[in-house]
Amino acid sequence: MGRIVDGRFEVTNGILNMALFGGWLNKNYINGYINNDKFSRSRAVLTHLTQEILSIHRFPGFEEYYRSTYGAKIRVVYKELDSKDIQDAKDELEDLYKHTQDYLKGKYPSKSSLILKRSLNGGEQKQVANQLLDQKDIVEFESNIILSFADYNFLGSYNSKVLLEMDVPFEQILIHYDSIVFPNGTSGEEKENEVWVLNKDPFGRIKQPKDNFRFEKLSRNKNDFPDFSLPQTEDFWGYEEAYKKHRKVWDDPWVQFIIKLRKKMGKLN
């Protein structure tokens, strides 16, 4: 159930290790949370285990987007897991969380929180854009249950136009990069001073004063908040959105003109 190596927690459970750093399961290779996490399969496991041990629940309709978008891909990989597999992984993550808390209290005995930074992703940027441009006192956005922050970050990292600086209580820190053993072969770029932060709000909302945000070259979003749009890449589009995009193509006036023209020319039945 995990072991302590030079003050750091070394993950020994196969499922938890796979969820964090990548590995094989049922002849499927799972990238791992820190390795681009294809189809959110690692995030799904790590989030489920975290919700179980810390009793984090989302209100219906405010679930994380990937649960519906990638549900089929997640299901096919994990369908052979049994309750003991899940319980063992959950027990080790609980030990890891407790170790993280002990580390933070020992490292920072006079503090109860850390100042951490996050480069907002595309969906989050869309939500805060109008609020920041309108200089709203409190800016809010919806996001996942587990979020990547860092104790060192800068505006423009990951090509993000918005940087959030937030005071995070210890109890909302799931994992700290300095309290966990990274497997051999893990690059410095993957470690990235990363701190895994918990979003416990039942609606997934994060609310922060406008002064906690820095931004540049931010464009006004056409849709008002909340606009929890999915990232603009094919992998993230659900069937409904794909259908909308398909319909937009065929409804385009130029496309309709070409279709009618080819019908008149007898080249289209």
Sequence and secondary structure as in RCSB ss.txt:
>XXXX:A:sequence
MGRIVDGRFEVTNGILNMALFGGWLNKNYINGYINNDKFSRSRAVLTHLTQEILSIHRFPGFEEYYRSTYGAKIR
VVYKELDSKDIQDAKDELEDLYKHTQDYLKGKYPSKSSLILKRSLNGGEQKQVANQLLDQKDIVEFESNIILSFA
DYNFLGSYNSKVLLEMDVPFEQILIHYDSIVFPNGTSGEEKENEVWVLNKDPFGRIKQPKDNFRFEKLSRNKNDF
PDFSLPQTEDFWGYEEAYKKHRKVWDDPWVQFIIKLRKKMGKLN
>XXXX:A:secstr
  EEETTEEE   HHHHHHHH EEETTEEE  TTTT GGGHHHHHHHHHHHHHHT    TT S THHHHSHHHHH
HHHTT  HHHHHHHHHHHHHHHHHHHHHHHHH TT SEEEEEEE  HHHHHHHHHHHHTT SEEEEE  SEEEEE
SS  TTGGG SEEEEEEEEGGGEEEEGGGB   TT  HHHHTTEEEEE   TT EEEEEGGGEEESS    SS S
      SSGGG  HHHHHHHHHHHHH HHHHHHHHHHHHTT   
